[in-house]
Each structure stands twice: as structure tokens, then as C-alpha cells.
Amino acid sequence: MGFARTCSVALVGVEGVVVEVQADLEPGVAAFTLVGLPDKSLVESRDRVRAAVVNSGAEWPQKKLTVGLSPASVPKGGSGFDLAVACAVLAADERIDPRGIADLVLVGELGLDGRVRPVRGVLPAVLAAAEAGYRQVVVPEQTAGEASLVPDVSVLGVRSLRQLIAVLNDEPVPEEEPYGEGRPDAMLAGLMVPGAGVGTGLAASGAGGDGPWPELADVAGQQAARTALEVAAAGAHHLLLQGPPGAGKTMLAERLPGLLPPLTRKESLEVTGVHSVAGILPPGEPLVRTPPYCAPHHSATMQSLVGGGQGLPRPGAVSLAHRGVLFLDEAPEFSAKALDALRQPLESGHVVVARSAGVVRLPARFLMVLAANPCPCGRHTLHGAGCDCPPSVVRRYQARLSGPLLDRVDLRVEVEPVSRSDLLGQGGRGEATETVAERILEARARASARLDGTRWSVNSEVPGHELRTRWQVAPGALAAAEREMERGLLTARGMDRVLRVAWTVADLAGHDRPAAQDVGLALQLRTGIARGVPAVVGAAQ
């Protein structure tokens, strides 16, 4: 009788659970039993592992074989357990030393020829292994860079099962021929979900996924909208752009990610982990350094936005946009059920999805941008444009964005049609992305210095109670906002959000604390009602 054990990782949402893979050989009729709550793809590993072991030059044990995955109560799926199962079986048959794999974490899929194929979710798997105290992991060669992002963990990237057996037996490592030269590497297919990438509205750099972000100076006119965009980027405030078709709402939203500061190391690891699990991590780029931009189509379902799918839920658009921008173009065309599902993640920064297979907590701290027309035809706010929509139709169309959802939006801006002089450049070009981004970076630094020692990093995360008691505005600065609240035009949450926006405006202007003009501009941006306050901040103020 032979017994051996090693470890692998099961992914639950975007978090990993270390699983002990045990192999037991007993005399009897040759059979292979896999237990421990495996799914269909994991049950199929019996055939993959057997063929890979034989084609790697090892002999398959002709005994009764039982492989257990512990803890048995955790659902397990995917092909990432293949490598651990194969090594456990070989160690139980004494083809390799069982002590050599007892403290190893192995993640990888096996091809029938013995090659080790990459799988999704390597980064969260290695993070889970490191948190559990493991210091040695074996992963496919293509994902070794992703696994190496975790500090204090020794990573071994292997190309085939033969190479791993040789390393464990301290034998010369055989050379494996690379995949066909000049052809796409089919081994990378396991890293990508079919249809992911541009089709999902996700981009990691540029609105189309390649090159730098679009230039803000290309936007003609729209001074108020550009100011709102700058405030949104500086304080991570949610933004609603309303206006007729062709006014530039989509152009403005696409330029917002380019204004955001680069991700910190911690944020990069969070975003990379989510993208790795979702299968949208670009090959050869193991670490996401720029804020993601996700723009799902308005036909998206609630499950595609907040997360779902068969079995354990998978990350949705709100998680793919974590630490980045979620742009909902034609927002009233989204289903009311899908839009209202955004209320929880907008407040908490995460989403909890409960299904029969289990409950998953997914990160979802994003900057939301909504774009909406004023009516179905889009000409309601244009003078003399001939809007054909009856008032009742206009009211129903605008009511598709519910009050509770809009109450969570900090900035509301009316995007006016572009004038002929602005379009022809007679008024001069606006500020470039680089100039505005530098000002935003300085404002973020001021906020970070003020919030040092707290669990918050940007103004939009600070609770209203702290803003009212710990950081005071200038005397009398809140007079206008207090009047609006007494008249019922501002809720308690609305007042808190005005305070947050006012602190962001003050940071952009270089003020120590918000003055009456800062609060006035914040109130104007919050309510969308002109109050005679110049819609400029920072250097232009």
C-alpha cells in the first residue's frame, strides 16, 4: 500500500483555498476514483492524468487508486489540479519521493502528451498558498511571471511533466521543444475566455485596448464637463453625463482612465487577480499597472454586471472595473433590475453574490460614469430641434434611472451641444491629458497626506460623520448646502457627498479646507443646477 500527498488551490470567486491532494494505492482491481466534490472538468482529469503520465515515460500503477481532495466540503473545479494529482499518484507509487512534494503547491493542466498547460487564476492561487505558509509553488512556464509577483515565494515554471519528474528526482532536466515557431501558442488558450477582451468592453490601456489613452485636448469645448471629469478623477466620484446625442459624452468618458493615477502595487495585485480569474489577463503582461476601463453594452444582464454564472459566481463587469472606470453608455436603456443591482457595490466597494453552490465576495470599488440622453429621441433639451416625445414619455424615460441610484452619484453635468466656434477650434484647444493628470496627482497627494493613518485613500471613501466632525470646512461655507437640505432638495447622503466633492475641489485648488466657493461648485456639480459659480478648478480657477 502506498500513500502520498501534495497541495493545489481551489478558487472560490477571486480567492483561493489550499487543497490537499491525497493519493492512496491498494491491492485490487485497477481503478481510479476521484473524491472531494469535483466538478465535471475535474472528474475528466482521470483520463488526462493517466495519458500524461504514460506519455511522459512513467508507468501507470495497476492497482486500486483513490485520489481525495481535502477539504471535501469546498467545491472544486477546473483543470488546475492535474499536475498535483499526477505527482501524488507517482509519489504513492514511489516513482518520486513523497517527501519532496509534501510541501509543494502545484497548479497546472496536463495535456495528453504530458505538456503542462497554463490555467486561469494563478496569481490568487499563489497568494492563497503564501498566506497558508507555503513557500514553494510549481506552475506552468507561461504563468511563472504572474506567480512571481507574490513576494517570498519560490516559483518553478515547468514545460512538461517529464521536466518536473526530473527536477523532483534530482536528474538531468530534459529539453522540451517549444511550440511551432511562427504560429500562435495554443498553450495560451487556457488563459483566455473565448470572446473576452474587446468584445466585453474591457480595455487595459487605451479605449480600444492598444496604445495610450485618447487625448483630452481633442474634446471641443465642454468646459463644465471637463471640470466634472477632473473632479471625478481626483476624488473617485461617480459621474452622470446628460445631453443630446453627439455632444461628446462617450468621448469624455473614454478619456477619464487616462486622468487617473497609476495603480499602486497593492491595487495592481488586486486587479491582476480579478483579471486572471476572469481570463482576460493579456499574455506576457502579468501585472496590470493602469486602471481598467469596462464599458458593457446596454443589453447586459444583472448577472453579467455584478457576477454570476453556473456553479460558483464568476466576476462581473463591476469586478472587472475594480480600481478603474465602469462606463454605462445609454444608461436608461439598461434594465432597471441591472441598474439597481449596482446600489450595493457603489456604497460598499464589493459585491456579495449568493448562489446555491455558495456565497462569493467579489471586489468592486470602481468609478462609475453614466451617460444618458434627455429623452428617447435625444432632442428634448435642444431649442428648436423639434423633439417629438410627449412629456409623459420623457418622464418615463428619465425615471429609468431610479432615485436611489442617482442619489449615489456625486456629480451630474449637462453636456451642451458643441458650438461651431468650439468645433472649428476658434476658441483654442483645451488642456492636455498630461497637464490635467498632473494636477489630479497633486490633489490625490494632498488627500492622501490628510487621510494618512486612516483606512481611506480618496475623498469619496471618507464617511460623512468623519467629514463633519474630524475635518471642518471654513465657517459659513455650508450655508447654501444647509438651505438646500432644509428645502428637501438634498438628502443626508447628498449632504455627505457634497462635502466629499467640496474637499476634492479644495484639493485641486490647493486650499487647506473648503471655502464657500468650493462648496458652491460642489453643490452645483451635485445637483446639476447652475448657481453662478464658475465651473473651473485648479490652475484655471
C-alpha positions in Angstrom: 0.0 0.0 0.0 1.3 3.5 -1.0 0.2 6.9 0.1 1.4 10.4 -0.8 0.1 13.9 -0.6 0.7 17.3 -2.1 -1.2 20.5 -2.4 -3.1 22.6 -5.0 -5.5 25.5 -4.8 -9.3 25.8 -5.4 -10.6 29.2 -6.5 -13.8 30.4 -4.8 -14.6 33.7 -6.6 -11.3 35.6 -6.7 -9.9 34.0 -3.6 -8.0 30.7 -3.2 -8.4 27.8 -0.8 -5.4 25.5 -0.4 -6.5 21.9 -1.1 -4.6 18.8 0.0 -4.4 16.3 -2.8 -4.0 12.7 -1.4 -3.3 9.6 -3.4 -3.8 6.1 -2.0 -2.8 2.8 -3.7 -4.1 -0.5 -2.6 -4.0 -4.0 -4.0 -7.1 -4.9 -6.0 -8.7 -4.4 -9.4 -7.1 -1.4 -11.3 -9.5 1.5 -10.9 -9.2 5.3 -10.5 -11.6 7.0 -8.1 -11.6 10.8 -7.5 -13.5 12.1 -4.5 -13.8 15.5 -2.8 -16.7 17.4 -4.5 -15.1 17.7 -8.0 -17.0 19.1 -11.0 -17.2 17.7 -14.5 -13.9 19.1 -15.7 -12.1 17.9 -12.7 -13.6 14.4 -13.0 -12.2 14.3 -16.5 -8.7 14.8 -15.1 -8.5 11.0 -14.5 -8.1 10.4 -18.2 -5.8 13.4 -18.8 -3.5 12.4 -15.9 -3.3 8.8 -16.9 -2.4 9.6 -20.6 0.1 12.3 -19.5 1.9 10.0 -17.1 2.2 7.2 -19.7 3.3 9.6 -22.4 5.9 11.1 -20.1 7.7 7.7 -19.9 6.4 6.6 -16.5 4.4 3.5 -15.8 0.8 3.8 -14.6 0.2 1.8 -11.4 -2.1 -1.2 -12.0 -3.7 -1.0 -8.6 -6.8 0.4 -6.9 -6.2 4.1 -6.9 -8.1 6.7 -4.8 -7.4 10.4 -5.0 -9.0 12.6 -2.4 -9.3 16.4 -2.4 -9.5 17.8 1.1 -11.3 19.7 2.5 -14.1 17.8 0.8 -16.7 20.4 1.6 -15.2 23.0 -0.7 -16.5 22.8 -4.4 -13.6 22.2 -6.7 -13.5 22.7 -10.4 -11.2 23.3 -13.4 -8.2 21.6 -14.8 -5.6 23.2 -12.5 -5.5 20.1 -10.2 -4.0 17.9 -12.9 -0.3 18.5 -12.0 -0.9 17.9 -8.3 -2.9 14.7 -9.0 -0.2 13.3 -11.3 2.6 14.0 -8.8 0.6 12.5 -5.9 -0.1 9.3 -7.9 3.6 9.0 -8.9 4.7 9.6 -5.3 2.3 7.0 -4.0 3.8 4.5 -6.5 7.3 5.6 -5.3 8.3 6.9 -8.7 9.2 10.2 -6.9 10.0 10.8 -3.3 6.7 11.6 -1.4 8.6 13.9 1.0 9.7 16.0 -1.9 6.1 17.1 -2.8 4.5 17.2 0.6 5.2 21.0 1.0 4.8 21.9 -2.7 1.8 23.6 -4.2 1.2 22.6 -7.8 -1.1 24.3 -10.2 -1.4 23.4 -13.9 -3.3 21.5 -16.5 -1.8 18.4 -18.2 -2.1 17.7 -21.9 -2.3 14.1 -23.1 1.3 14.4 -24.3 2.5 15.4 -20.8 2.9 19.1 -21.5 1.9 21.5 -18.7 -0.7 23.9 -19.9 -1.5 27.3 -18.2 -4.7 27.9 -16.3 -6.5 31.0 -15.2 -6.2 32.3 -11.6 -2.6 31.6 -10.9 -2.0 34.9 -9.0 -4.8 34.4 -6.5 -3.8 30.8 -6.2 -0.2 31.6 -5.3 -1.4 34.4 -2.9 -3.5 31.8 -1.1 -0.6 29.4 -0.9 1.6 32.2 0.5 -0.9 33.1 3.1 -1.2 29.5 4.1 2.5 29.4 4.8 3.8 27.6 1.6 7.0 28.9 0.1 7.4 26.7 -3.0 5.0 26.5 -5.9 5.1 24.9 -9.3 3.2 26.5 -12.2 3.2 26.3 -16.0 6.1 28.1 -17.6 3.8 30.6 -19.3 2.4 31.8 -16.0 5.6 31.9 -14.0 5.9 35.6 -14.3 2.4 36.1 -12.9 3.2 33.8 -10.0 6.5 35.6 -9.3 4.5 38.7 -8.4 3.9 37.2 -5.0 6.9 38.0 -2.6 8.7 35.4 -0.5 7.6 32.5 -2.7 9.9 30.4 -4.8 8.4 29.7 -8.2 9.3 26.9 -10.6 7.9 27.1 -14.1 7.8 23.8 -15.9 7.0 23.0 -19.5 6.2 19.3 -19.1 5.6 16.6 -16.5 8.8 14.9 -17.6 10.7 18.1 -16.5 9.0 18.2 -13.2 9.7 14.5 -12.5 13.4 15.0 -13.3 13.6 18.1 -11.0 12.0 16.1 -8.1 14.3 13.1 -8.7 17.4 15.3 -9.0 18.0 14.1 -12.5 19.1 16.0 -15.6 16.2 18.1 -16.9 15.2 17.1 -20.4 14.8 19.8 -23.0 11.3 20.3 -24.4 10.9 21.6 -27.9 9.0 24.9 -28.0 5.6 25.1 -29.7 5.8 25.5 -33.5 7.8 28.6 -34.5 5.8 31.4 -36.2 2.5 30.0 -35.1 0.2 31.2 -32.2 0.9 29.4 -29.0 -2.0 27.1 -28.4 -0.8 26.6 -24.8 -2.1 30.1 -24.0 -5.6 29.2 -24.9 -6.2 28.2 -21.2 -5.6 31.7 -20.1 -8.3 33.4 -22.1 -12.1 33.1 -22.0 -13.5 32.8 -25.6 -14.9 36.2 -26.5 -13.1 38.1 -23.7 -11.3 41.3 -24.4 -12.6 44.0 -26.7 -16.0 42.2 -27.0 -16.6 42.6 -23.3 -15.9 46.3 -23.5 -12.8 45.9 -21.4 -9.5 47.7 -22.1 -6.3 47.9 -20.0 -4.8 50.8 -21.9 -6.5 52.9 -24.5 -10.2 52.7 -25.1 -9.6 50.0 -27.7 -7.0 48.1 -25.6 -3.9 49.3 -27.6 -1.7 52.3 -27.2 -2.2 55.3 -24.9 -5.5 56.7 -23.8 -7.3 59.2 -26.0 -6.2 62.8 -25.6 -8.4 65.1 -23.5 -7.4 68.1 -25.6 -9.3 66.5 -28.6 -12.6 67.3 -26.8 -14.0 70.5 -28.2 -15.5 72.9 -25.7 -17.4 71.3 -22.8 -15.6 73.3 -20.0 -18.2 72.3 -17.3 -18.0 68.6 -18.3 -14.2 68.7 -18.4 -14.2 70.2 -14.9 -16.5 67.4 -13.7 -14.2 64.9 -15.2 -11.2 66.3 -13.4 -13.1 66.4 -10.1 -14.3 62.8 -10.6 -10.8 61.6 -11.3 -9.3 63.5 -8.3 -11.7 62.2 -5.7 -13.0 59.0 -7.4 -16.5 60.4 -7.6 -19.3 58.8 -9.6 -20.4 60.9 -12.6 -23.6 61.3 -14.7 -23.3 63.0 -18.1 -26.6 64.1 -19.6 -27.0 65.6 -23.0 -28.1 65.2 -26.6 -26.5 62.7 -29.0 -23.2 63.8 -30.5 -22.4 66.2 -27.7 -19.3 64.2 -26.6 -20.4 62.2 -23.6 -18.7 59.0 -24.8 -15.5 60.9 -25.7 -15.3 62.4 -22.3 -15.8 59.0 -20.5 -13.2 57.3 -22.7 -10.6 59.9 -21.6 -11.3 59.5 -17.9 -9.0 56.5 -17.3 -6.1 58.4 -18.7 -6.5 61.0 -16.0 -6.4 58.5 -13.1 -3.1 58.0 -11.3 -1.3 54.7 -11.9 -2.3 51.8 -9.7 -0.3 51.2 -6.5 1.4 47.8 -6.0 -1.4 46.6 -3.8 -4.1 47.8 -6.3 -2.2 46.2 -9.2 -2.2 42.8 -7.5 -6.0 43.1 -6.7 -6.8 44.0 -10.3 -4.5 41.4 -11.8 -6.0 38.7 -9.6 -9.5 39.5 -10.8 -8.5 39.6 -14.4 -6.6 36.4 -14.1 -9.6 34.6 -12.7 -11.8 36.1 -15.4 -9.5 35.0 -18.2 -8.8 38.5 -19.6 -5.2 38.9 -18.5 -3.1 39.7 -21.6 -0.4 37.0 -22.2 3.0 38.4 -21.5 1.7 41.2 -19.2 1.4 39.5 -15.8 0.8 42.8 -13.8 -1.9 45.3 -14.6 -0.5 48.7 -13.9 -3.1 51.1 -15.3 -6.7 51.5 -14.2 -9.1 49.2 -16.2 -11.9 50.5 -18.3 -15.0 48.5 -18.7 -18.0 49.5 -21.0 -20.6 46.8 -21.2 -23.4 47.0 -23.8 -26.8 48.2 -22.5 -28.2 44.7 -23.2 -26.1 43.3 -20.4 -27.9 41.3 -17.7 -27.7 41.7 -14.0 -25.5 38.6 -13.7 -23.1 40.0 -16.3 -22.8 43.2 -14.3 -22.5 42.1 -10.7 -21.3 38.5 -11.3 -22.9 35.1 -11.8 -22.8 32.0 -13.9 -23.2 28.3 -13.3 -21.9 26.9 -10.1 -19.9 29.4 -8.1 -20.3 33.0 -9.4 -17.7 34.5 -11.7 -16.6 38.2 -11.7 -19.0 40.6 -13.5 -18.4 44.0 -15.0 -18.3 45.7 -11.7 -15.4 43.5 -10.6 -13.6 43.7 -13.9 -13.7 47.5 -13.5 -12.3 47.3 -9.9 -9.9 50.2 -9.3 -10.9 51.6 -12.7 -13.8 53.0 -14.6 -17.2 51.4 -15.3 -18.9 53.3 -18.2 -22.6 52.7 -18.8 -23.4 54.3 -22.1 -27.1 54.8 -22.9 -27.7 54.1 -19.2 -31.6 54.4 -19.4 -31.5 51.5 -21.9 -30.1 49.1 -19.2 -32.7 47.1 -17.4 -33.9 48.5 -14.2 -33.0 45.3 -12.4 -29.4 45.5 -13.6 -29.0 49.2 -12.7 -30.5 48.8 -9.2 -28.1 45.9 -8.6 -25.3 48.5 -8.6 -26.5 50.2 -5.4 -24.7 47.9 -3.0 -21.2 47.9 -4.7 -21.4 51.7 -5.1 -21.6 52.0 -1.4 -19.6 49.1 0.0 -16.8 48.6 -2.7 -17.6 44.9 -3.0 -20.5 42.7 -4.1 -21.7 39.6 -2.3 -23.3 37.1 -4.7 -25.2 34.2 -3.2 -26.0 31.1 -5.3 -26.9 27.5 -4.4 -23.3 26.5 -4.8 -22.1 29.0 -2.3 -21.6 32.7 -1.4 -18.8 34.7 -3.1 -17.5 38.1 -2.2 -16.0 39.9 -5.2 -14.1 43.3 -5.1 -16.0 46.1 -6.8 -14.5 49.5 -6.0 -14.9 51.4 -9.2 -15.6 54.8 -10.6 -19.0 54.8 -12.4 -19.8 57.0 -15.3 -23.3 57.1 -16.6 -24.2 58.7 -20.0 -27.8 59.4 -20.8 -29.9 61.2 -23.4 -32.7 63.5 -22.1 -35.4 61.6 -24.0 -35.8 58.7 -26.5 -35.2 61.0 -29.5 -32.4 62.9 -27.7 -33.6 66.4 -28.7 -35.6 67.4 -25.7 -33.0 69.9 -24.4 -32.3 71.4 -27.8 -34.1 74.6 -28.6 -36.0 74.5 -32.0 -34.8 70.9 -32.7 -38.3 69.5 -32.8 -38.5 66.9 -30.0 -41.4 64.6 -30.8 -41.6 62.9 -27.4 -44.7 63.6 -25.3 -44.0 64.9 -21.7 -45.2 61.6 -20.3 -42.7 59.7 -22.4 -39.8 62.0 -21.3 -40.7 61.5 -17.7 -40.8 57.7 -18.0 -37.5 57.7 -19.9 -35.7 59.8 -17.3 -37.3 57.8 -14.4 -35.5 54.7 -15.7 -32.5 55.9 -13.6 -34.0 55.4 -10.1 -33.7 58.0 -7.4 -31.7 55.7 -5.0 -29.2 55.1 -7.8 -28.9 58.8 -8.7 -28.5 59.6 -5.0 -25.3 57.7 -5.1 -23.9 59.7 -8.0 -21.8 62.6 -6.8 -21.6 64.7 -10.0 -24.3 65.5 -12.5 -23.4 67.5 -15.6 -25.4 68.7 -18.5 -23.3 68.3 -21.6 -24.3 71.1 -24.0 -24.1 70.7 -27.8 -20.8 71.7 -29.3 -20.8 75.2 -30.8 -19.4 75.9 -34.3 -16.6 78.0 -32.9 -15.5 75.3 -30.4 -15.7 72.6 -33.1 -13.6 74.6 -35.5 -11.0 75.3 -32.8 -11.6 79.1 -32.8 -11.6 79.1 -29.0 -8.3 77.2 -28.8 -7.7 73.7 -27.6 -8.4 72.7 -24.0 -5.8 71.4 -21.6 -4.0 68.2 -22.5 -4.4 64.9 -20.6 -0.9 65.2 -19.2 -1.5 68.6 -17.7 -4.8 67.7 -16.0 -3.4 64.3 -14.8 -0.5 66.1 -13.0 -3.0 68.4 -11.3 -5.1 65.3 -10.3 -2.0 63.6 -9.0 -1.2 66.6 -6.8 -4.7 66.7 -5.4 -4.6 63.0 -4.7 -1.3 63.5 -2.8 -2.9 66.3 -0.7 -5.9 64.0 0.2 -3.5 61.1 0.9 -1.5 63.2 3.3 -4.7 64.4 5.1 -6.0 60.8 5.3 -2.7 59.3 6.4 -3.2 56.8 9.2 -6.8 56.1 8.2 -8.2 53.3 6.1 -9.3 55.7 3.4 -7.2 56.9 0.5 -9.6 59.2 -1.6 -12.3 61.7 -0.6 -15.1 59.6 -1.9 -14.4 56.8 0.6 -14.5 59.0 3.7 -17.7 58.6 5.8 -19.8 61.7 6.2 -19.6 61.6 10.0 -15.8 62.0 9.8 -16.1 64.9 7.4 -18.5 66.7 9.7 -16.5 66.2 12.9 -12.9 65.5 12.1 -12.2 67.7 9.1 -14.1 71.0 9.3 -14.9 73.3 6.4 -14.5 77.1 6.6 -17.0 78.9 8.8 -20.3 79.6 6.9 -19.2 77.6 3.9 -22.1 75.1 4.2 -24.8 77.8 4.3 -26.1 77.2 0.8 -26.0 73.4 1.2 -27.9 73.6 4.5 -30.6 75.6 2.9 -30.9 73.0 0.1 -31.3 70.3 2.7 -34.0 72.2 4.6 -35.9 72.6 1.4 -35.8 68.9 0.8 -33.6 69.1 -2.3 -30.7 67.3 -0.5 -30.8 64.1 1.4 -28.5 63.3 4.3 -26.4 61.1 1.9 -26.5 64.0 -0.6 -25.1 66.4 2.0 -22.2 64.0 2.8 -21.5 63.7 -0.9 -21.4 67.5 -1.3 -18.8 67.6 1.5 -16.7 64.9 -0.2 -16.8 66.8 -3.6 -16.0 70.1 -1.8 -12.9 68.6 -0.3 -11.8 67.3 -3.7 -12.4 70.8 -5.3 -10.4 72.3 -2.4 -7.5 69.8 -3.0 -7.5 70.7 -6.7 -7.4 74.4 -5.9 -4.7 73.9 -3.2 -6.9 75.1 -0.3 -6.3 73.8 3.2 -10.1 73.4 3.6 -13.2 74.0 1.5 -14.3 77.6 1.3 -17.8 78.8 0.3 -16.8 78.9 -3.4 -15.6 75.3 -3.2 -18.8 74.1 -1.6 -20.8 76.2 -4.1 -19.1 74.4 -7.0 -19.6 71.0 -5.3 -23.3 71.8 -4.8 -23.6 72.8 -8.4 -21.9 69.7 -9.6 -24.0 67.5 -7.3 -27.4 68.9 -8.2 -26.8 69.8 -11.8 -28.4 73.2 -11.3 -26.4 76.3 -12.3 -25.7 78.5 -9.3 -23.5 81.2 -10.8 -20.3 79.5 -9.6 -17.5 79.3 -12.3 -17.1 75.7 -13.4 -13.3 75.8 -13.2 -10.9 74.3 -10.7 -7.1 74.0 -10.2 -4.9 76.1 -12.4 -7.8 77.6 -14.3 -9.5 78.9 -11.2 
